[in-house]
């Protein structure tokens, strides 16, 4: 390819030309060639954006709805999962709270939703509650935490996993409430927790704070309750059959 073409492609950031990845059929008119070029460039940019969103989301593992057994876990139906994957609720800034014991599929569903959302163009961030507390406490002294917070505030969806699994202090509870207040009516939130709402006051160490937090989270919210036995326990691998 002509060196000047490559140089101009780099200048105008037409990656499929500058990186030599664009191939087309012979005999195309100028207009047809240009159209194929623009389509290839758009596809490359979309793939790059998706890859960056998935990286920023910090998903610990890859999950899909296809892997979720709605026959075993009766807390959610396949029809409801299909509705969640359409993201009308996300566009309307609804929240989703998944409550139940460990191993019942709460994190699986949250990760699957996050994965689909990121691939559909939404900015997503996933974190355990323990890690989120660390980010909140160190954002003033850690560039890494500050960067995470900047991304969180840009997100369309923030997923907070394992709320209630680890004890939190009064200061940490206040920081968490402050974040939820900032996200309120700006960002959708998914929370997974092993504690029902009646246990949040003890978890946060403050009845007034828990009431205010739930008021914001449940203003526009779908709650899913999982009460069956652990899927991991029922399908565990064993040494002895």
Secondary structure as a PSIPRED ss2 file (coil, helix, strand):
# PSIPRED VFORMAT (PSIPRED V4.0)

   1 X C   1.000  0.000  0.000
   2 X C   1.000  0.000  0.000
   3 X H   0.000  1.000  0.000
   4 X H   0.000  1.000  0.000
   5 X H   0.000  1.000  0.000
   6 X H   0.000  1.000  0.000
   7 X H   0.000  1.000  0.000
   8 X H   0.000  1.000  0.000
   9 X H   0.000  1.000  0.000
  10 X H   0.000  1.000  0.000
  11 X H   0.000  1.000  0.000
  12 X C   1.000  0.000  0.000
  13 X C   1.000  0.000  0.000
  14 X C   1.000  0.000  0.000
  15 X H   0.000  1.000  0.000
  16 X H   0.000  1.000  0.000
  17 X H   0.000  1.000  0.000
  18 X H   0.000  1.000  0.000
  19 X C   1.000  0.000  0.000
  20 X C   1.000  0.000  0.000
  21 X C   1.000  0.000  0.000
  22 X C   1.000  0.000  0.000
  23 X C   1.000  0.000  0.000
  24 X C   1.000  0.000  0.000
  25 X C   1.000  0.000  0.000
  26 X C   1.000  0.000  0.000
  27 X C   1.000  0.000  0.000
  28 X C   1.000  0.000  0.000
  29 X C   1.000  0.000  0.000
  30 X H   0.000  1.000  0.000
  31 X H   0.000  1.000  0.000
  32 X H   0.000  1.000  0.000
  33 X H   0.000  1.000  0.000
  34 X H   0.000  1.000  0.000
  35 X H   0.000  1.000  0.000
  36 X H   0.000  1.000  0.000
  37 X H   0.000  1.000  0.000
  38 X H   0.000  1.000  0.000
  39 X H   0.000  1.000  0.000
  40 X H   0.000  1.000  0.000
  41 X H   0.000  1.000  0.000
  42 X H   0.000  1.000  0.000
  43 X H   0.000  1.000  0.000
  44 X H   0.000  1.000  0.000
  45 X H   0.000  1.000  0.000
  46 X H   0.000  1.000  0.000
  47 X H   0.000  1.000  0.000
  48 X H   0.000  1.000  0.000
  49 X H   0.000  1.000  0.000
  50 X H   0.000  1.000  0.000
  51 X H   0.000  1.000  0.000
  52 X H   0.000  1.000  0.000
  53 X H   0.000  1.000  0.000
  54 X H   0.000  1.000  0.000
  55 X H   0.000  1.000  0.000
  56 X H   0.000  1.000  0.000
  57 X H   0.000  1.000  0.000
  58 X C   1.000  0.000  0.000
  59 X C   1.000  0.000  0.000
  60 X C   1.000  0.000  0.000
  61 X C   1.000  0.000  0.000
  62 X C   1.000  0.000  0.000
  63 X C   1.000  0.000  0.000
  64 X C   1.000  0.000  0.000
  65 X H   0.000  1.000  0.000
  66 X H   0.000  1.000  0.000
  67 X H   0.000  1.000  0.000
  68 X C   1.000  0.000  0.000
  69 X C   1.000  0.000  0.000
  70 X C   1.000  0.000  0.000
  71 X C   1.000  0.000  0.000
  72 X C   1.000  0.000  0.000
  73 X C   1.000  0.000  0.000
  74 X C   1.000  0.000  0.000
  75 X C   1.000  0.000  0.000
  76 X C   1.000  0.000  0.000
  77 X C   1.000  0.000  0.000
  78 X H   0.000  1.000  0.000
  79 X H   0.000  1.000  0.000
  80 X H   0.000  1.000  0.000
  81 X H   0.000  1.000  0.000
  82 X H   0.000  1.000  0.000
  83 X H   0.000  1.000  0.000
  84 X H   0.000  1.000  0.000
  85 X C   1.000  0.000  0.000
  86 X C   1.000  0.000  0.000
  87 X C   1.000  0.000  0.000
  88 X H   0.000  1.000  0.000
  89 X H   0.000  1.000  0.000
  90 X H   0.000  1.000  0.000
  91 X H   0.000  1.000  0.000
  92 X C   1.000  0.000  0.000
  93 X C   1.000  0.000  0.000
  94 X C   1.000  0.000  0.000
  95 X E   0.000  0.000  1.000
  96 X E   0.000  0.000  1.000
  97 X E   0.000  0.000  1.000
  98 X E   0.000  0.000  1.000
  99 X E   0.000  0.000  1.000
 100 X E   0.000  0.000  1.000
 101 X C   1.000  0.000  0.000
 102 X C   1.000  0.000  0.000
 103 X C   1.000  0.000  0.000
 104 X C   1.000  0.000  0.000
 105 X C   1.000  0.000  0.000
 106 X H   0.000  1.000  0.000
 107 X H   0.000  1.000  0.000
 108 X H   0.000  1.000  0.000
 109 X H   0.000  1.000  0.000
 110 X H   0.000  1.000  0.000
 111 X H   0.000  1.000  0.000
 112 X H   0.000  1.000  0.000
 113 X H   0.000  1.000  0.000
 114 X H   0.000  1.000  0.000
 115 X H   0.000  1.000  0.000
 116 X H   0.000  1.000  0.000
 117 X H   0.000  1.000  0.000
 118 X H   0.000  1.000  0.000
 119 X H   0.000  1.000  0.000
 120 X C   1.000  0.000  0.000
 121 X C   1.000  0.000  0.000
 122 X C   1.000  0.000  0.000
 123 X C   1.000  0.000  0.000
 124 X E   0.000  0.000  1.000
 125 X E   0.000  0.000  1.000
 126 X E   0.000  0.000  1.000
 127 X E   0.000  0.000  1.000
 128 X E   0.000  0.000  1.000
 129 X H   0.000  1.000  0.000
 130 X H   0.000  1.000  0.000
 131 X H   0.000  1.000  0.000
 132 X H   0.000  1.000  0.000
 133 X H   0.000  1.000  0.000
 134 X H   0.000  1.000  0.000
 135 X H   0.000  1.000  0.000
 136 X H   0.000  1.000  0.000
 137 X H   0.000  1.000  0.000
 138 X H   0.000  1.000  0.000
 139 X C   1.000  0.000  0.000
 140 X C   1.000  0.000  0.000
 141 X C   1.000  0.000  0.000
 142 X C   1.000  0.000  0.000
 143 X H   0.000  1.000  0.000
 144 X H   0.000  1.000  0.000
 145 X H   0.000  1.000  0.000
 146 X H   0.000  1.000  0.000
 147 X H   0.000  1.000  0.000
 148 X H   0.000  1.000  0.000
 149 X H   0.000  1.000  0.000
 150 X H   0.000  1.000  0.000
 151 X H   0.000  1.000  0.000
 152 X H   0.000  1.000  0.000
 153 X H   0.000  1.000  0.000
 154 X H   0.000  1.000  0.000
 155 X C   1.000  0.000  0.000
 156 X C   1.000  0.000  0.000
 157 X E   0.000  0.000  1.000
 158 X E   0.000  0.000  1.000
 159 X E   0.000  0.000  1.000
 160 X E   0.000  0.000  1.000
 161 X E   0.000  0.000  1.000
 162 X E   0.000  0.000  1.000
 163 X E   0.000  0.000  1.000
 164 X C   1.000  0.000  0.000
 165 X C   1.000  0.000  0.000
 166 X C   1.000  0.000  0.000
 167 X C   1.000  0.000  0.000
 168 X C   1.000  0.000  0.000
 169 X C   1.000  0.000  0.000
 170 X H   0.000  1.000  0.000
 171 X H   0.000  1.000  0.000
 172 X H   0.000  1.000  0.000
 173 X H   0.000  1.000  0.000
 174 X H   0.000  1.000  0.000
 175 X H   0.000  1.000  0.000
 176 X H   0.000  1.000  0.000
 177 X H   0.000  1.000  0.000
 178 X H   0.000  1.000  0.000
 179 X H   0.000  1.000  0.000
 180 X H   0.000  1.000  0.000
 181 X H   0.000  1.000  0.000
 182 X H   0.000  1.000  0.000
 183 X H   0.000  1.000  0.000
 184 X C   1.000  0.000  0.000
 185 X C   1.000  0.000  0.000
 186 X C   1.000  0.000  0.000
 187 X C   1.000  0.000  0.000
 188 X E   0.000  0.000  1.000
 189 X E   0.000  0.000  1.000
 190 X E   0.000  0.000  1.000
 191 X E   0.000  0.000  1.000
 192 X E   0.000  0.000  1.000
 193 X E   0.000  0.000  1.000
 194 X C   1.000  0.000  0.000
 195 X C   1.000  0.000  0.000
 196 X C   1.000  0.000  0.000
 197 X H   0.000  1.000  0.000
 198 X H   0.000  1.000  0.000
 199 X H   0.000  1.000  0.000
 200 X H   0.000  1.000  0.000
 201 X H   0.000  1.000  0.000
 202 X H   0.000  1.000  0.000
 203 X H   0.000  1.000  0.000
 204 X H   0.000  1.000  0.000
 205 X C   1.000  0.000  0.000
 206 X C   1.000  0.000  0.000
 207 X H   0.000  1.000  0.000
 208 X H   0.000  1.000  0.000
 209 X H   0.000  1.000  0.000
 210 X H   0.000  1.000  0.000
 211 X H   0.000  1.000  0.000
 212 X H   0.000  1.000  0.000
 213 X H   0.000  1.000  0.000
 214 X H   0.000  1.000  0.000
 215 X H   0.000  1.000  0.000
 216 X H   0.000  1.000  0.000
 217 X H   0.000  1.000  0.000
 218 X C   1.000  0.000  0.000
 219 X C   1.000  0.000  0.000
 220 X C   1.000  0.000  0.000
 221 X E   0.000  0.000  1.000
 222 X E   0.000  0.000  1.000
 223 X E   0.000  0.000  1.000
 224 X E   0.000  0.000  1.000
 225 X E   0.000  0.000  1.000
 226 X E   0.000  0.000  1.000
 227 X C   1.000  0.000  0.000
 228 X C   1.000  0.000  0.000
 229 X C   1.000  0.000  0.000
 230 X C   1.000  0.000  0.000
 231 X H   0.000  1.000  0.000
 232 X H   0.000  1.000  0.000
 233 X H   0.000  1.000  0.000
 234 X H   0.000  1.000  0.000
 235 X C   1.000  0.000  0.000
 236 X C   1.000  0.000  0.000
 237 X C   1.000  0.000  0.000
 238 X C   1.000  0.000  0.000
 239 X C   1.000  0.000  0.000
 240 X C   1.000  0.000  0.000
 241 X C   1.000  0.000  0.000
